[in-house]
Structure formats: C-alpha cells, structure tokens
Amino acid sequence: MYDGAITDTFLHVPWIGPDLTGAVRADRMEWLDDPRMARVMQTFRHGEKGNDGPPRLSVADILATMDRCGVERGILATKVYYPARAEAVIALNQAFSDMSRESAGRLKWIASLIPPEQGSASYWDVMANSRLIAGIAGDPGLCGIHITPSPWAILPNDRWFYPAYAKCVEAGLPLFTYVGAPGPLWPMETNNPAYLDDVALAFPDLRIVAHHIGDPWTDMSVRLAARHANFYICTSAWSPKAFPAALTEFLRGRWHGVAGSDKVVFASDYPLMDLERTVRDARAMDLPAEKIADFLHHNAQRLFWS
C-alpha cells in the first residue's frame, strides 16, 4: 500500500470559508424554497430543510482534516453554479485568495469566472473575464481558472469562453472544467468532454484539467488525455473503488503510448465526500508504486506547485 504524500486537487468550496459581509456568497444558494431550483437539485440534495449541507469549515478545519488523512496539499475549487453579479464573483475569488495565504502554502485556489447572463447569447462583453483573469493572475496562490458549462447550457468550445482561454495561456493558468453528467438536473450534453477537443486544438498550450472524470464519457476523457499533451483528468467526486474500467485501465497502462499515470490527478471533492475513506481507498489501489505516487502526488506537484 502506498504510504507517501498525497495532494488533493479539488476541495468542494461552498462550505469552506466565511460568509461575506453584506452579500450572499456567489457559490451558495438556498434552493429548498424555490420550486425551480428544488426541481434542479432533486437529484443532488445537500441536506434537508434547516440543514443545507456540510458544516461550515475554516482553513484550520481543512488543514486539520488533511493532517489526519495524510494529505500534504490541496486546491480550493472556487466555482459559481448560480446567477451572480461580477462584484459577487470578484469578492468570492478574493476570499479564497485570502484563505490560500492563511494556509502557509498548503492550499492553492482556482478562481471562478463571471457566469454568462444568458448562456451563449451573452456576447456583448466577452472580455469581462479576460479582465478578471488579468487582475488576479499575479496572486501567488492562484493555480487555475474554473468553468461550469452545464448550468448555462453553453458548450466549452463556444466563442464566449475563448478570450478567457487566451488570457489563461498568457498567464500560465490551467483551465479546470466540469465534465460528465452533473448531479443537479442541468443539461448533460454541455459537459461532454468531446467538446474540449476543439479547445485543446485551438489552445495547445492551455493545460486543461477535466474534473469529475467525465462519466458516462470517461473513455472520451481518456482518449483526450492521450491525444493532447496538456489534457489531464481529475478524479474529484469519485471514490477510487468506483472508477470506471476505462480510467482504471488507463492508470495501470498506456493509451497509444501515453502513460495514464502521468495524465490523471487525484481529488476527493471533500467535504461532499469523506476525505479519510477516499484517501484510504486511493492508497490501496492495485497499481505499481511509481504509478500510484504519480497519480496521488507527483503529477499535481508538477502541474500546480512547480
């Protein structure tokens, strides 16, 4: 069993960090009293009325859990799934920059973009997110930018995203994108990783991190990771015991000469998933020692801490 260092590349942040004075956090929404949101979230309940999710966690809480589970470093995945004004997204990003600094280098963060107001019809200011990225690119804790195609039914290869992708390349920032069938009742097809082939072709220097593995299209995620030098799969929200065969086989071997253990990074989605159990199951995977070390630690260190 692997007993070395682990890096968790995706911590689920709506329950991490402070409430923001005078504003509702852009990554939180109470949907239980809203019939439309209740329908969207009926397949993805975080809790019953009066208990809207895991307990709020501080940086100290996160680090203590990581210490208990043997996780050396982690990434706070700032993301916005609900309508939010630009100023709310900027305030959220700042809060996670502050938490990264508070962690003494153990936690980095990925920033959320300002969501499109009307899906792909939001064409009147496609430079807004380029300006956002330019404003935070020098933050020493920032290690990526996050997009969420499904809630807006906007494909990741839509022209609306391209100026932001170009700015990511200029700033050397990876792109984290949600792939696979979403838990909430958002459109599935927009999360099909196949659309990222266009992005990888258009931006060969853009490091793309496809999180949540892409199920039921995991085999497509594997093909893209083998096809494109800068395409990676992140295992957030999946127990190692439940990895689809396509991903497990890729980790164990090669696809067209590309070693899967070089193209996959470990993540837990804590606190939505139990960190201790996820780490325990990951350590026990039936993989050669050098492959599991790359998957659980070395790849993330090379991509996000080098």
Helices and strands as residue ranges (DSSP letters): E 6-12, G 13-15, H 35-40, H 59-69, E 71-77, H 86-102, E 107-112, G 119-121, H 128-136, E 142-147, H 149-152, G 159-161, H 162-171, E 175-178, G 189-191, G 193-195, H 196-202, E 208-211, H 218-227, E 231-234, G 240-242, H 245-252, E 254-255, E 258-259, G 260-262, E 264-265, H 275-283, H 289-293, I 294-298, H 299-300, I 301-305
